Amino acid sequence: MSEIIGKIHSIETCGTVDGPGIRFVVFTQGCPMRCMYCHNPDTWEIDAGEKMTSADILKKYEGVKEFCKGGITVTGGEPLVQTEFVTELFKEAQEKNIHTALDTSGILFSRNNKEKIDELLEYTSLVLLDIKHIDDNEHKKLTGHSNGNILDFAKYLSEIEKPVWIRHVVVPEITYNEEFLTRLGRFLSELKNIKALDILPYHNMAISKYKELGIDYRLADTKHLTKEEAINARNIILKAMKV
């Protein structure tokens, strides 16, 4: 084994919302986006966290694998910030017949320089793709970045037929909007690799973490999305997908 060092924020065992089954979830450090509703602002900085190798992580997994039979999910932060490390981890995991899931926004994808991401995808069983906002201008307001790379990554994953779960956080007055949800559904209807659609209702439970870090939480006055609103949002998307 090589000794690529990963910078890890934390590890969660028995995760139930990060891919199929009960999973071993690895949170990496580093993210270029600054999503207004981010639950893990302490993962933004790359030069933080615990330094670990893939062997370190797999050793921890071996200790709980009887409880985490779904496999390993790597999330963040943004895992593509540490593509080489995640590739090594997933390669070694798949050699042990462990299901691998990559939870990413795809923000760092580029068709002009995709060799490293292609290698990572070779060892990725499933991509959990977070589409933050379908409208580019609104996406810039929400995250500080264009959604161009993200939507192109979604198209690319469809082209190579890599299984994908789409994840979309629905926020009152931001993404809880019939026009935007319909546009998202129409975009998704063009993809042929979607295995699931996860609607994630907005909540502000990270406010205390922002206060501890001295970061302004810009959505402090935004109400939680209700269960009924989440169901309605999903139905709007599915209708536009013509499911």
SULRATA-V176877 format. One line per field, one symbol per residue. ss: DSSP state (2 for helix, 1 for strand, 0 for the rest). phi: phi as a letter, one per 40 degrees, with the letter a starting at -180 (. if undefined). psi: psi as a letter, one per 20 degrees, with the letter a starting at -180 (. if undefined). A space follows every 10 residues. Layout:
ss: ???
phi: ???
psi: ???
This chain:
ss: 0000011111 1111100000 0011111100 0000000000 2220000001 1102222222 2222000000 1111100022 2222222222 2222200001 1111000000 2220222222 2200011111 0000022222 2220000222 2222222220 0001111111 0100010222 2222222220 0001111111 1000002222 2220000000 0000002222 2222222222 200
phi: .cbcccbbca bbcgcbbbhc gcbcbbccch accbcdbdcb cccccccagc cacccccccc cdcbccbbcc hbbbbafbdc cbdcccdccc ccccccgccb bbcacgccca ccabdccdcc cdbbcabccc ccaccccccc ccbgbccdcc cccccccccc fcdbbcbacb bdgbbcadcc cccccccccc cbbcbabbcb ccabccdccc cccgbcccbd cccccccccc cccccccccc cgc
psi: prlppqopgr ppqkpjjlrp apqopporqp phqmphjpim iiigphmaap pqrhhgghgh ghijhhilih apppbbaohi hlggghgggh ghghhjkppp pooqijhjqp himjghhggg hhjphppooo ogphpgghgg hhijqqjghg hhgggghghj lppppppopo ppjfinpggg hghgghghii qjjpiqoooo pprkijghgg ghikppoikh jpqqprgghg gggghgghgh il.
